[in-house]
Structures are given as C-alpha cells and as structure tokens.
Amino acid sequence: MDVGEWLARRRKPEVWAAVADGQRERLEAAGVTPLPPAPVPVPADPDVPAEPSTAPVSPFERDIGP
C-alpha cells in the first residue's frame, strides 16, 4: 500500500467528511488536515465578446477557390 496515496485521498474534502470521527481526530493529532475545497470556476461573462482567432485561415474559409 502506498501511504502517500492513502494520505492524499484522506485529505480530499469529500473523503475527509466521510472519515469516522475517531480516525479524523487521530489524523489531526498527527498533523494531517483536510485540503481546502476546490474553488468554484467563474463562468465566462456572455456580454464580453470572444477574442478573434489568430489561427491561419484556409482558402476555403476565405472563399477563394483552388
């Protein structure tokens, strides 16, 4: 068993909440604390226009025939 992986999993907020009280107390006594919750991503503002693409345009996209 990889102790590092076990410990990293126990520190995840969703797993930490499911750990038994006694085990949580022993982990805290050993200096193990839960990780902070992941930040909630902020959705893009729909009123802000997207940046124009800088990708090269193919002849087809420029409406130039072969």
Secondary structure, DSSP 8 states (H G I E B T S, - for coil): --HHHHHHHHHSHHHHTTS-HHHHHHHHHTT--------------TTS------S---TTTTT---
